[in-house]
Amino acid sequence: MADLPKDPGFQVPEHYFDALPTRIMERTAYAQGRTVSPASWFWQFKTAVAGASLGVVFALSFLITHYFSPDTSVDTVMAQVSQKEIYHYLLNNEDLVTADLAEVPAVKPHQTLEFLDVRATDVNEEQTKELLEEEYEYR
């Protein structure tokens, strides 16, 4: 370390740090403000109008779909389905359980499921199919 030169390699001009704060203040605080061109205000206004119009379109579409849409409740939809269509659905659907039948409006709690006109042969066929499927799954 003793062999290295003591000269740092550069020198600071005299009174540099004394005049530095005033020079910085002249360039920043006392500098004249930029003049904003009307074109930049136009672009800001255009962006604000575009954002506001998107908000209005969203609010109107929400209000129209929420308040002015036709009332489609489950009862009105089920009232449009005929008994014949329900009957054919129940005949053709193999995965039907009794919990599904409880939701059918034609079934009343004190009624049995006789309105389906289920024959013993149909029940036997279904039982045979289920037994065959179970046997096939075990193999």
Z-matrix of the N, CA and C atoms (Angstrom, degrees):
N
C 1 1.443
C 2 1.521 1 111.64
N 3 1.317 2 115.35 1 -30.88
C 4 1.453 3 119.53 2 -178.63
C 5 1.521 4 110.97 3 -69.71
N 6 1.310 5 117.52 4 -24.72
C 7 1.459 6 121.70 5 -178.81
C 8 1.524 7 113.06 6 -78.62
N 9 1.313 8 118.51 7 -17.57
C 10 1.460 9 121.53 8 -178.90
C 11 1.520 10 110.38 9 -73.42
N 12 1.324 11 116.80 10 146.96
C 13 1.474 12 118.48 11 -179.51
C 14 1.530 13 110.31 12 -71.99
N 15 1.309 14 116.26 13 148.31
C 16 1.459 15 122.38 14 -178.10
C 17 1.523 16 111.58 15 -83.03
N 18 1.287 17 119.49 16 -11.48
C 19 1.468 18 123.49 17 -178.96
C 20 1.531 19 109.12 18 -76.61
N 21 1.386 20 119.99 19 123.18
C 22 1.463 21 121.19 20 -178.21
C 23 1.529 22 112.54 21 -70.87
N 24 1.284 23 121.52 22 -16.95
C 25 1.448 24 122.38 23 176.45
C 26 1.515 25 113.56 24 105.88
N 27 1.299 26 119.42 25 -12.36
C 28 1.463 27 120.90 26 177.20
C 29 1.514 28 108.34 27 -149.35
N 30 1.355 29 115.05 28 161.61
C 31 1.461 30 120.47 29 -179.24
C 32 1.517 31 109.52 30 -129.84
N 33 1.302 32 116.06 31 147.18
C 34 1.456 33 122.45 32 178.41
C 35 1.524 34 107.40 33 -93.39
N 36 1.353 35 117.15 34 134.14
C 37 1.470 36 117.74 35 178.37
C 38 1.538 37 110.97 36 -61.40
N 39 1.328 38 115.07 37 157.11
C 40 1.463 39 119.75 38 -178.85
C 41 1.524 40 110.43 39 -64.81
N 42 1.325 41 116.63 40 139.99
C 43 1.469 42 126.40 41 178.73
C 44 1.539 43 112.73 42 58.27
N 45 1.324 44 115.52 43 26.17
C 46 1.474 45 118.89 44 -179.34
C 47 1.523 46 110.52 45 -65.77
N 48 1.332 47 117.59 46 -48.63
C 49 1.457 48 120.92 47 -177.51
C 50 1.516 49 112.34 48 -74.26
N 51 1.327 50 118.65 49 -20.97
C 52 1.466 51 120.58 50 175.78
C 53 1.526 52 110.61 51 -72.14
N 54 1.316 53 117.60 52 -37.04
C 55 1.459 54 121.35 53 -177.06
C 56 1.533 55 112.57 54 -92.07
N 57 1.312 56 117.36 55 -8.80
C 58 1.461 57 120.50 56 -175.46
C 59 1.538 58 113.33 57 -61.99
N 60 1.319 59 121.76 58 -46.97
C 61 1.477 60 119.83 59 -179.18
C 62 1.526 61 113.10 60 -61.11
N 63 1.328 62 117.19 61 -39.66
C 64 1.473 63 117.91 62 179.80
C 65 1.514 64 111.31 63 -69.38
N 66 1.301 65 117.97 64 -35.13
C 67 1.462 66 119.49 65 177.35
C 68 1.530 67 111.17 66 -66.86
N 69 1.321 68 116.77 67 -39.57
C 70 1.473 69 119.76 68 178.34
C 71 1.521 70 110.01 69 -65.40
N 72 1.321 71 117.75 70 -43.72
C 73 1.467 72 121.37 71 -179.84
C 74 1.529 73 111.20 72 -63.77
N 75 1.312 74 117.66 73 -37.23
C 76 1.467 75 119.98 74 178.23
C 77 1.522 76 110.80 75 -63.94
N 78 1.297 77 116.55 76 -36.68
C 79 1.462 78 119.32 77 -178.46
C 80 1.531 79 112.65 78 -78.78
N 81 1.313 80 118.44 79 -26.71
C 82 1.472 81 119.63 80 -175.24
C 83 1.516 82 112.68 81 -106.77
N 84 1.318 83 118.48 82 -65.89
C 85 1.464 84 121.62 83 -171.54
C 86 1.513 85 112.48 84 -72.85
N 87 1.314 86 118.53 85 -40.12
C 88 1.460 87 120.67 86 -176.27
C 89 1.525 88 112.78 87 -93.24
N 90 1.310 89 116.30 88 1.99
C 91 1.461 90 118.98 89 179.53
C 92 1.523 91 109.38 90 -70.87
N 93 1.304 92 115.80 91 150.53
C 94 1.463 93 120.08 92 178.85
C 95 1.518 94 109.26 93 -70.42
N 96 1.330 95 115.01 94 140.60
C 97 1.459 96 119.87 95 179.04
C 98 1.514 97 111.12 96 -70.00
N 99 1.288 98 114.99 97 153.39
C 100 1.453 99 119.33 98 178.58
C 101 1.515 100 109.24 99 -71.38
N 102 1.251 101 115.64 100 144.45
C 103 1.457 102 119.48 101 173.96
C 104 1.517 103 107.42 102 -88.74
N 105 1.319 104 115.14 103 131.60
C 106 1.456 105 120.20 104 -177.82
C 107 1.518 106 108.31 105 -90.85
N 108 1.287 107 115.46 106 127.48
C 109 1.455 108 119.37 107 -178.34
C 110 1.535 109 109.70 108 -77.24
N 111 1.327 110 116.92 109 151.29
C 112 1.465 111 119.72 110 178.82
C 113 1.522 112 112.90 111 -62.09
N 114 1.316 113 117.08 112 -25.18
C 115 1.461 114 119.59 113 179.86
C 116 1.525 115 111.23 114 -65.27
N 117 1.337 116 117.97 115 -37.59
C 118 1.462 117 119.79 116 179.46
C 119 1.520 118 110.81 117 -68.49
N 120 1.333 119 117.57 118 -36.82
C 121 1.466 120 120.01 119 175.31
C 122 1.523 121 110.16 120 -64.29
N 123 1.325 122 117.03 121 -37.29
C 124 1.463 123 120.38 122 178.88
C 125 1.520 124 111.00 123 -61.55
N 126 1.344 125 117.65 124 -44.66
C 127 1.452 126 120.68 125 -179.64
C 128 1.520 127 112.08 126 -66.29
N 129 1.331 128 117.46 127 -37.38
C 130 1.460 129 120.42 128 176.49
C 131 1.521 130 110.59 129 -65.94
N 132 1.321 131 116.69 130 -42.69
C 133 1.462 132 120.93 131 178.86
C 134 1.526 133 110.08 132 -64.81
N 135 1.318 134 116.52 133 -40.84
C 136 1.467 135 121.18 134 -179.90
C 137 1.530 136 110.47 135 -63.12
N 138 1.317 137 117.27 136 -41.61
C 139 1.460 138 121.11 137 178.56
C 140 1.522 139 110.95 138 -65.78
N 141 1.315 140 117.29 139 -41.94
C 142 1.463 141 120.72 140 179.16
C 143 1.530 142 111.18 141 -64.87
N 144 1.321 143 117.79 142 -40.31
C 145 1.467 144 121.10 143 178.59
C 146 1.520 145 110.61 144 -65.98
N 147 1.322 146 117.84 145 -40.00
C 148 1.465 147 121.11 146 178.87
C 149 1.529 148 110.85 147 -63.35
N 150 1.313 149 117.07 148 -43.54
C 151 1.461 150 120.31 149 178.48
C 152 1.522 151 112.17 150 -65.05
N 153 1.329 152 116.18 151 -42.35
C 154 1.467 153 119.59 152 179.32
C 155 1.521 154 110.89 153 -66.02
N 156 1.325 155 117.94 154 -38.98
C 157 1.466 156 119.83 155 -179.86
C 158 1.521 157 111.12 156 -67.22
N 159 1.325 158 118.29 157 -37.20
C 160 1.463 159 120.15 158 175.92
C 161 1.523 160 110.73 159 -64.29
N 162 1.313 161 117.02 160 -39.31
C 163 1.460 162 120.21 161 177.32
C 164 1.519 163 111.86 162 -63.74
N 165 1.329 164 117.19 163 -41.43
C 166 1.469 165 121.29 164 179.16
C 167 1.527 166 110.27 165 -66.03
N 168 1.324 167 117.67 166 -42.50
C 169 1.469 168 120.99 167 179.14
C 170 1.529 169 110.06 168 -62.54
N 171 1.319 170 117.69 169 -43.21
C 172 1.459 171 121.12 170 178.56
C 173 1.522 172 110.96 171 -62.53
N 174 1.335 173 116.99 172 -46.43
C 175 1.466 174 120.35 173 -179.02
C 176 1.527 175 111.01 174 -63.43
N 177 1.321 176 117.99 175 -42.38
C 178 1.461 177 120.44 176 179.67
C 179 1.528 178 111.71 177 -66.06
N 180 1.315 179 116.73 178 -42.44
C 181 1.474 180 118.44 179 179.72
C 182 1.524 181 110.80 180 -65.30
N 183 1.325 182 117.80 181 -36.92
C 184 1.458 183 120.52 182 176.96
C 185 1.522 184 110.72 183 -64.88
N 186 1.322 185 116.79 184 -46.61
C 187 1.456 186 119.84 185 -178.98
C 188 1.520 187 111.78 186 -64.36
N 189 1.314 188 117.11 187 -40.26
C 190 1.464 189 119.93 188 -178.75
C 191 1.531 190 110.29 189 -66.50
N 192 1.325 191 117.49 190 -44.85
C 193 1.460 192 118.71 191 -178.33
C 194 1.521 193 112.29 192 -73.26
N 195 1.318 194 117.29 193 -28.27
C 196 1.458 195 119.84 194 -176.97
C 197 1.526 196 112.39 195 -83.72
N 198 1.289 197 117.63 196 -41.89
C 199 1.462 198 120.16 197 -173.11
C 200 1.520 199 114.33 198 -100.51
N 201 1.312 200 118.78 199 -24.96
C 202 1.454 201 120.23 200 -174.91
C 203 1.522 202 113.04 201 -108.78
N 204 1.326 203 118.02 202 7.01
C 205 1.464 204 119.51 203 178.41
C 206 1.526 205 108.57 204 -78.04
N 207 1.331 206 117.35 205 149.34
C 208 1.459 207 119.15 206 179.96
C 209 1.523 208 110.34 207 -65.84
N 210 1.311 209 115.61 208 146.99
C 211 1.455 210 121.51 209 -178.21
C 212 1.518 211 108.86 210 -76.96
N 213 1.311 212 116.25 211 107.79
C 214 1.451 213 120.75 212 179.48
C 215 1.516 214 108.27 213 -113.96
N 216 1.304 215 116.59 214 82.36
C 217 1.449 216 119.82 215 177.64
C 218 1.523 217 109.28 216 -87.24
N 219 1.293 218 116.38 217 170.20
C 220 1.456 219 121.55 218 -178.10
C 221 1.524 220 110.26 219 -65.35
N 222 1.325 221 116.17 220 -37.78
C 223 1.463 222 119.21 221 -178.86
C 224 1.525 223 111.86 222 -64.42
N 225 1.330 224 117.73 223 -41.03
C 226 1.461 225 119.30 224 -179.33
C 227 1.526 226 111.31 225 -69.73
N 228 1.322 227 116.98 226 -35.67
C 229 1.464 228 119.85 227 178.55
C 230 1.518 229 110.21 228 -69.42
N 231 1.323 230 117.16 229 -43.05
C 232 1.461 231 120.15 230 179.83
C 233 1.526 232 111.58 231 -68.03
N 234 1.325 233 117.64 232 -29.08
C 235 1.460 234 120.23 233 178.25
C 236 1.527 235 110.73 234 -67.98
N 237 1.316 236 117.93 235 -24.88
C 238 1.457 237 121.55 236 179.88
C 239 1.529 238 112.61 237 -81.07
N 240 1.331 239 117.43 238 -16.77
C 241 1.463 240 120.85 239 179.75
C 242 1.525 241 108.02 240 -83.85
N 243 1.325 242 116.02 241 128.84
C 244 1.468 243 119.54 242 -177.73
C 245 1.521 244 110.65 243 -78.58
N 246 1.318 245 115.84 244 159.94
C 247 1.454 246 121.35 245 179.00
C 248 1.531 247 110.99 246 -64.42
N 249 1.306 248 116.14 247 -31.76
C 250 1.465 249 120.70 248 179.73
C 251 1.530 250 110.24 249 -65.94
N 252 1.328 251 116.99 250 -41.81
C 253 1.463 252 120.51 251 178.22
C 254 1.528 253 110.87 252 -65.56
N 255 1.309 254 116.19 253 -38.86
C 256 1.469 255 119.81 254 177.84
C 257 1.522 256 109.70 255 -64.39
N 258 1.334 257 116.45 256 -42.69
C 259 1.467 258 121.64 257 179.97
C 260 1.526 259 110.73 258 -60.97
N 261 1.329 260 116.84 259 -45.75
C 262 1.465 261 120.20 260 -179.77
C 263 1.525 262 111.60 261 -66.96
N 264 1.300 263 116.01 262 -35.39
C 265 1.468 264 119.31 263 176.86
C 266 1.522 265 110.26 264 -63.29
N 267 1.316 266 116.28 265 -45.49
C 268 1.456 267 119.96 266 -178.35
C 269 1.525 268 111.49 267 -66.67
N 270 1.323 269 117.97 268 -33.93
C 271 1.464 270 120.40 269 178.18
C 272 1.520 271 112.18 270 -70.62
N 273 1.311 272 117.34 271 -38.05
C 274 1.458 273 121.19 272 -173.53
C 275 1.519 274 114.17 273 -88.00
N 276 1.309 275 117.52 274 -15.63
C 277 1.457 276 120.09 275 -177.24
C 278 1.515 277 109.02 276 -89.97
N 279 1.350 278 117.55 277 115.15
C 280 1.461 279 121.54 278 -176.86
C 281 1.520 280 112.13 279 -84.40
N 282 1.315 281 117.98 280 -22.28
C 283 1.461 282 121.36 281 -175.97
C 284 1.519 283 112.43 282 -90.73
N 285 1.289 284 117.52 283 19.35
C 286 1.452 285 122.40 284 -175.41
C 287 1.520 286 110.53 285 -77.35
N 288 1.319 287 116.07 286 135.64
C 289 1.457 288 121.50 287 175.71
C 290 1.518 289 108.18 288 -119.55
N 291 1.311 290 116.82 289 167.64
C 292 1.468 291 119.58 290 -176.25
C 293 1.524 292 111.84 291 -66.91
N 294 1.309 293 118.53 292 -23.12
C 295 1.467 294 120.28 293 177.18
C 296 1.522 295 110.51 294 -65.67
N 297 1.339 296 116.90 295 -32.13
C 298 1.458 297 120.18 296 176.34
C 299 1.516 298 111.00 297 -68.39
N 300 1.320 299 116.98 298 -36.11
C 301 1.459 300 120.53 299 -179.99
C 302 1.525 301 111.69 300 -68.65
N 303 1.311 302 117.70 301 -26.27
C 304 1.456 303 120.90 302 -179.93
C 305 1.521 304 111.37 303 -66.63
N 306 1.341 305 117.92 304 -23.65
C 307 1.451 306 121.36 305 -179.22
C 308 1.521 307 113.22 306 -85.68
N 309 1.316 308 118.52 307 -9.09
C 310 1.462 309 122.07 308 -179.98
C 311 1.516 310 108.32 309 -74.71
N 312 1.363 311 118.24 310 127.54
C 313 1.464 312 119.28 311 -176.40
C 314 1.518 313 113.62 312 -66.53
N 315 1.338 314 118.85 313 -19.47
C 316 1.458 315 120.35 314 -179.52
C 317 1.525 316 111.51 315 -74.45
N 318 1.317 317 117.51 316 -19.73
C 319 1.462 318 120.89 317 -179.00
C 320 1.513 319 108.68 318 -88.60
N 321 1.297 320 115.70 319 124.21
C 322 1.465 321 120.96 320 176.82
C 323 1.513 322 107.98 321 -104.49
N 324 1.311 323 118.54 322 153.11
C 325 1.466 324 119.93 323 -173.90
C 326 1.529 325 114.24 324 -59.29
N 327 1.315 326 118.39 325 -33.56
C 328 1.462 327 119.11 326 -176.45
C 329 1.523 328 112.46 327 -87.81
N 330 1.322 329 118.29 328 -4.54
C 331 1.457 330 120.94 329 178.92
C 332 1.522 331 110.69 330 -88.89
N 333 1.295 332 115.10 331 153.52
C 334 1.460 333 119.44 332 171.23
C 335 1.521 334 107.34 333 -91.30
N 336 1.294 335 116.25 334 -178.89
C 337 1.455 336 120.20 335 -178.10
C 338 1.529 337 111.64 336 -91.28
N 339 1.324 338 117.59 337 30.25
C 340 1.456 339 121.72 338 -178.94
C 341 1.524 340 112.47 339 -69.72
N 342 1.321 341 117.19 340 -23.61
C 343 1.459 342 119.41 341 -178.59
C 344 1.528 343 112.31 342 -64.90
N 345 1.345 344 116.54 343 -15.57
C 346 1.454 345 119.40 344 -179.98
C 347 1.525 346 112.31 345 -76.81
N 348 1.305 347 117.29 346 -15.23
C 349 1.457 348 122.25 347 -179.52
C 350 1.527 349 110.48 348 58.29
N 351 1.326 350 116.11 349 50.94
C 352 1.457 351 122.44 350 179.59
C 353 1.522 352 108.03 351 -86.01
N 354 1.299 353 115.70 352 127.06
C 355 1.465 354 121.42 353 -179.44
C 356 1.525 355 109.21 354 -95.83
N 357 1.295 356 115.06 355 158.50
C 358 1.470 357 120.44 356 179.80
C 359 1.516 358 110.67 357 -62.96
N 360 1.325 359 117.46 358 -34.12
C 361 1.473 360 119.91 359 179.49
C 362 1.528 361 110.94 360 -65.51
N 363 1.345 362 115.94 361 -37.23
C 364 1.472 363 119.26 362 177.97
C 365 1.528 364 110.48 363 -64.05
N 366 1.327 365 115.96 364 -42.59
C 367 1.463 366 120.32 365 -179.69
C 368 1.522 367 109.48 366 -65.02
N 369 1.346 368 116.68 367 -42.86
C 370 1.462 369 119.83 368 179.27
C 371 1.521 370 111.50 369 -62.71
N 372 1.312 371 117.10 370 -40.98
C 373 1.470 372 120.30 371 178.00
C 374 1.521 373 111.14 372 -61.46
N 375 1.327 374 116.66 373 -44.04
C 376 1.468 375 120.54 374 -179.95
C 377 1.525 376 110.89 375 -64.59
N 378 1.336 377 116.12 376 -41.49
C 379 1.461 378 118.94 377 178.86
C 380 1.521 379 110.76 378 -64.24
N 381 1.312 380 116.76 379 -40.30
C 382 1.460 381 120.79 380 178.77
C 383 1.526 382 110.32 381 -63.23
N 384 1.335 383 116.57 382 -43.27
C 385 1.472 384 120.00 383 178.22
C 386 1.522 385 111.25 384 -61.10
N 387 1.326 386 116.03 385 -43.59
C 388 1.467 387 119.68 386 -178.99
C 389 1.519 388 110.70 387 -64.80
N 390 1.334 389 117.18 388 -41.69
C 391 1.461 390 119.95 389 179.37
C 392 1.519 391 111.18 390 -64.24
N 393 1.337 392 116.75 391 -41.45
C 394 1.458 393 119.75 392 177.99
C 395 1.522 394 111.70 393 -64.99
N 396 1.325 395 116.92 394 -39.09
C 397 1.460 396 120.15 395 178.39
C 398 1.520 397 111.17 396 -65.60
N 399 1.339 398 116.38 397 -39.62
C 400 1.466 399 119.09 398 178.61
C 401 1.523 400 110.56 399 -65.28
N 402 1.347 401 117.35 400 -42.99
C 403 1.452 402 120.60 401 178.80
C 404 1.530 403 110.83 402 -62.96
N 405 1.305 404 115.73 403 -40.77
C 406 1.464 405 119.75 404 -178.72
C 407 1.530 406 110.93 405 -66.85
N 408 1.323 407 117.30 406 -35.03
C 409 1.471 408 120.96 407 -179.94
C 410 1.515 409 111.26 408 -70.20
N 411 1.338 410 118.45 409 -32.33
C 412 1.465 411 120.82 410 -178.29
C 413 1.518 412 112.00 411 -74.70
N 414 1.299 413 118.91 412 -23.34
C 415 1.470 414 121.27 413 -177.32
C 416 1.461 415 110.52 414 -82.49
